[in-house]
Amino acid sequence: MLTLLAVVLGSLSAASPAQARGPARTGVDGWSTVRLVVDAGTDRTLRLQLRGAWRAGRSVALQARTSGAAWSTVDRTTSIRRGGVVLDLPTARAYDGWLRVVVSGTRRARGVVTGPRALVVRAVDPATPAPSPPTPAPPLPSTSPAPAPPPSPAPVPSPSPAPAQDGTMSAPEAEVLRLVNQARAVSRTCGDATYPAVGPLRPEPRLTLASRAHAQDMGQQGYFDHDSLDGRSPWDRARAAGYPNANAENIAAGQRTPAAVVQAWITSAGHCRNIMTGGPRDLGVGLAVVPGSRYGYYWVQVFGRG
C-alpha cells in the first residue's frame, strides 16, 4: 500500500559518517525464484525479512507482469519492526506470469529489486462450487482460504440505495468504520505478528467515494481485484478523488453484513495488519449491492495517512 511521506530537514553543512560511506545495502530474506503454482480464489501470503540497517518502515511493493506487459504493483506494504514484510499474492483469478519485490530506497539505505519468480494461478474447475473470493489486503501483505459458499443459490440482493454524492457514508459503510475502530481499540494478533491497540480512524469522504466507485465497478464489470480493468491502482483512484496519501486497501465480496465482512478481514493476516497498523488516520468505506452479479455484495475500504 502506498505511503507518501515528505520530511523537510534543515540543511547540514557536513555529511555524517554514514552519509560519507553512502547508503547501506538492503537484502531480502525468504524470497525464492522457484515457480509457484496456486489455485484461484485461495489466499496466499509471502512472508519476507529485510536485511541490513534501516530495515523497518521501508516501502515494499509486490509487482507482477505477464509476457509482453510492463510490471505493475499488485500489493504494497511497509516493513514492520525488525524488517518483517507480509505481501498478498494476486490469486483472485487465473494468472500466468512473474512476480518480483521492490524495496524502495531511502537517504540511508539503498533500494533493491529481487529476481523474478514465476507464478501460475490455476482456474478453479467449473464443475466444483466456486469458493468465496478472498478478502485481500493491498495489496499489502496475506491470508488463508475463504470458505466455500453454500450449495443452494443465495437470495438475489436488492440494489444499493442511492448513496450520498458528497462521500457521506451510508449506514452499512458507517457500521464498517465503527467495527474497524472497535477492532483497533484492543491489541490483536494478525498471523504471526501482534499489534498493540491503536486510535480510531476518521471517516474520509474522498476515500469513501473512491471505495464505493471501485466496489460498484467490480460488481458491474464482473471482476474482483485491487486494480480496475482500466489498469488503475487503488492509489490512482484515491488521487483522482483528491486524496494523495492512500496507503492500503482491503476488498471483499459475498459478505452480506458489515459484521461479516469485518470479521473476514480481521481473521485474515494481511487484511488484519492493514486494520491494525498505526500509521493511517483516515478510512473510506464503499459498499455496492449489484443484483445479478457473481457475489452480489462488494466491499472496499481504503486507508489514508491524512
C-alpha positions in Angstrom: 0.0 0.0 0.0 1.3 3.3 -0.9 2.8 5.6 1.7 3.8 9.1 0.6 5.8 11.0 3.2 7.7 14.3 2.8 10.0 15.4 5.6 11.8 18.7 5.3 15.0 18.9 7.4 17.3 21.8 8.0 20.3 21.8 5.7 23.5 20.3 7.0 26.9 21.6 6.2 28.8 18.4 6.9 27.9 14.8 6.0 27.6 12.3 8.8 29.9 9.2 8.7 27.1 7.1 7.4 26.4 9.6 4.6 30.1 9.7 3.8 30.1 6.0 3.2 26.9 6.1 1.1 23.6 4.4 1.7 23.6 1.0 3.4 22.8 -2.2 1.4 19.4 -3.9 1.8 18.8 -7.6 1.4 15.5 -9.6 1.2 15.4 -13.0 3.0 12.7 -15.5 2.2 12.4 -14.7 -1.5 12.6 -17.6 -3.9 12.8 -17.8 -7.6 11.2 -21.3 -7.6 8.0 -21.4 -9.7 4.8 -21.1 -7.6 1.5 -22.7 -8.5 -1.7 -22.0 -6.6 -5.5 -22.3 -7.2 -7.6 -19.2 -8.0 -9.7 -17.9 -5.1 -7.3 -19.0 -2.3 -5.5 -16.5 -0.1 -1.7 -16.9 -0.1 0.9 -14.8 1.6 4.6 -14.0 1.1 6.5 -13.6 4.3 9.8 -11.9 3.9 12.5 -10.3 6.1 14.6 -7.3 5.1 18.2 -7.5 6.0 20.6 -4.7 6.8 20.4 -1.3 8.6 17.3 0.9 8.4 15.1 -2.1 7.6 12.0 -1.0 9.5 9.5 1.4 7.9 10.5 0.7 4.4 8.0 0.8 1.5 7.8 -2.6 -0.1 5.9 -3.4 -3.3 4.9 -6.7 -4.9 4.9 -6.4 -8.7 3.5 -8.7 -11.3 3.7 -8.9 -15.1 2.7 -11.2 -17.9 4.6 -11.8 -21.1 5.0 -8.6 -23.1 3.5 -6.4 -20.4 5.1 -3.9 -18.0 5.5 -4.5 -14.3 2.5 -3.3 -12.2 2.1 -3.2 -8.4 -0.4 -5.7 -7.0 0.4 -5.2 -3.3 2.3 -2.7 -1.2 3.2 -2.5 2.5 5.6 -1.0 5.0 8.1 -3.2 6.7 7.5 -3.6 10.4 9.9 -3.6 13.3 13.0 -5.7 12.6 12.1 -5.7 8.9 9.2 -8.1 8.7 7.1 -7.9 5.5 3.9 -9.7 4.5 2.5 -9.4 1.0 -0.6 -10.9 -0.6 -0.3 -12.9 -3.8 -2.7 -11.9 -6.7 -4.8 -15.1 -6.6 -8.3 -13.7 -7.3 -8.3 -15.0 -10.9 -6.3 -17.2 -13.2 -2.8 -15.9 -14.0 0.4 -17.0 -15.7 3.3 -14.6 -15.3 6.0 -13.4 -12.9 6.4 -11.6 -9.6 9.1 -9.5 -8.1 9.6 -7.5 -4.9 10.8 -3.9 -5.0 12.1 -2.3 -1.8 12.3 1.5 -2.1 15.5 3.3 -1.2 15.9 6.0 1.4 18.6 8.5 2.1 20.3 6.0 4.4 19.6 2.7 2.7 19.6 1.5 -0.9 16.6 0.1 -2.7 16.6 -3.4 -4.1 14.7 -5.3 -6.7 14.5 -9.1 -6.5 14.9 -11.5 -9.3 11.6 -12.6 -11.0 9.6 -15.6 -9.7 7.1 -17.4 -12.0 3.5 -17.6 -10.7 0.7 -19.7 -12.1 -2.8 -19.2 -10.6 -4.9 -22.1 -11.9 -8.6 -21.6 -12.7 -11.0 -23.5 -10.5 -12.8 -26.4 -12.1 -16.2 -25.0 -13.1 -17.8 -28.4 -12.1 -16.9 -27.7 -8.4 -18.6 -25.0 -6.3 -16.8 -21.7 -6.7 -15.1 -20.5 -3.4 -16.0 -17.2 -1.9 -13.5 -14.6 -3.1 -10.5 -13.7 -1.0 -10.5 -10.6 1.1 -7.1 -9.3 0.1 -5.4 -6.7 2.0 -3.4 -4.5 -0.6 -2.4 -5.1 -1.6 -0.4 -5.2 1.1 0.8 -8.1 3.0 -2.0 -12.1 3.4 -4.3 -14.8 4.1 -6.0 -18.2 4.3 -8.5 -19.9 2.0 -12.0 -18.4 2.3 -14.9 -20.8 2.9 -16.9 -22.1 0.0 -20.4 -20.7 -0.4 -23.5 -22.7 0.5 -24.6 -25.1 -2.3 -28.0 -23.5 -2.6 -28.3 -20.2 -4.6 -28.1 -17.1 -2.4 -31.1 -14.8 -2.4 -30.9 -12.1 -5.0 -29.9 -8.9 -3.2 -31.8 -5.7 -3.5 -29.8 -2.9 -5.3 -27.9 -0.4 -3.2 -29.9 2.7 -2.3 -28.6 5.8 -4.0 -25.5 6.8 -2.0 -24.7 10.3 -0.9 -22.7 12.1 -3.6 -20.6 14.1 -1.1 -18.9 11.0 0.3 -21.0 10.7 3.4 -21.1 7.0 4.5 -24.3 5.0 4.2 -25.4 3.2 7.3 -23.6 -0.1 6.4 -20.5 1.8 5.4 -20.5 3.7 8.7 -21.0 0.4 10.6 -17.9 -1.0 8.9 -15.9 2.1 10.2 -17.3 1.6 13.7 -16.4 -2.1 13.8 -12.9 -1.4 12.4 -12.3 1.2 15.1 -13.7 -1.3 17.7 -11.2 -3.9 16.4 -8.3 -1.3 16.6 -9.2 -0.5 20.2 -7.6 -3.7 21.6 -4.3 -5.5 20.9 -4.6 -8.2 18.2 -2.6 -10.9 16.6 -2.6 -10.9 12.8 -1.0 -14.1 11.5 2.3 -14.4 13.5 2.6 -10.7 14.5 1.0 -9.0 17.4 -0.1 -5.4 17.1 -0.9 -3.0 20.0 -4.2 -1.1 20.3 -4.3 2.0 18.1 -6.5 5.0 17.9 -9.7 5.3 15.8 -9.8 6.2 12.1 -11.7 9.2 10.8 -14.3 8.9 8.0 -12.8 10.4 4.8 -15.4 11.4 2.1 -12.9 11.3 -0.8 -11.7 7.8 0.1 -15.3 6.7 0.5 -16.2 8.0 -3.0 -13.2 6.1 -4.4 -14.0 2.9 -2.5 -17.7 3.0 -3.4 -16.9 3.5 -7.1 -14.5 0.6 -7.2 -17.0 -1.7 -5.4 -19.6 -0.7 -7.9 -17.2 -1.3 -10.8 -16.2 -4.7 -9.7 -19.9 -5.8 -9.4 -21.0 -4.3 -12.7 -17.9 -5.4 -14.7 -17.6 -8.9 -13.1 -14.1 -9.0 -11.6 -12.6 -9.0 -8.2 -9.2 -7.2 -7.9 -7.4 -4.3 -6.4 -6.6 -3.0 -9.9 -9.5 -1.7 -12.1 -10.0 -3.2 -15.5 -8.6 0.1 -17.0 -5.4 -0.6 -15.1 -5.8 2.0 -12.3 -4.5 1.0 -8.9 -6.0 2.0 -5.5 -3.6 4.9 -5.3 -4.6 6.1 -8.8 -8.3 6.1 -7.8 -7.7 7.8 -4.5 -5.6 10.6 -6.1 -8.3 11.0 -8.8 -10.8 11.6 -5.9 -8.4 14.3 -4.5 -6.7 12.2 -1.8 -2.9 11.8 -2.4 -1.8 9.8 0.6 -3.7 6.5 0.5 -1.6 3.6 1.8 -3.7 0.4 2.0 -6.8 -1.2 0.6 -8.9 -4.2 1.7 -11.6 -5.6 -0.6 -14.1 -8.4 -0.1 -17.2 -9.8 -1.8 -20.1 -12.0 -0.9 -20.4 -11.0 2.8 -23.9 -9.6 3.4 -23.4 -7.6 6.6 -20.8 -5.2 8.0 -20.1 -7.6 10.8 -19.4 -10.5 8.4 -17.0 -8.5 6.2 -15.0 -7.0 9.1 -14.8 -10.5 10.7 -13.4 -11.9 7.4 -10.8 -9.1 7.3 -9.6 -9.4 10.9 -9.2 -13.2 10.6 -7.0 -12.8 7.5 -3.4 -11.9 8.4 -2.8 -9.3 5.7 -6.1 -7.5 6.0 -5.9 -7.6 9.8 -2.5 -6.0 9.6 -3.9 -3.2 7.4 -6.6 -2.6 10.0 -4.2 -2.6 13.0 -1.4 -0.6 11.6 -1.0 2.7 13.5 0.1 4.9 10.6 -3.3 5.5 8.8 -5.6 8.2 10.2 -8.4 8.1 7.7 -10.7 5.5 6.2 -13.1 5.4 3.3 -15.6 2.5 3.0 -17.6 1.6 -0.1 -20.4 -0.9 -0.5 -22.1 -1.9 -3.7 -25.0 -4.3 -3.9 -25.3 -5.5 -7.5 -28.2 -7.9 -8.3 -27.3 -10.5 -10.9 -23.5 -10.2 -10.2 -21.5 -13.2 -9.1 -21.2 -12.2 -5.5 -24.0 -9.7 -5.0 -22.2 -7.7 -2.3 -18.9 -5.9 -2.9 -16.9 -4.1 -0.2 -13.9 -1.8 -0.4 -12.0 0.1 2.3 -9.1 2.4 1.7 -6.8 3.7 4.4 -5.0 7.0 4.2 -2.3 8.8 6.1 -4.1 12.2 6.1 
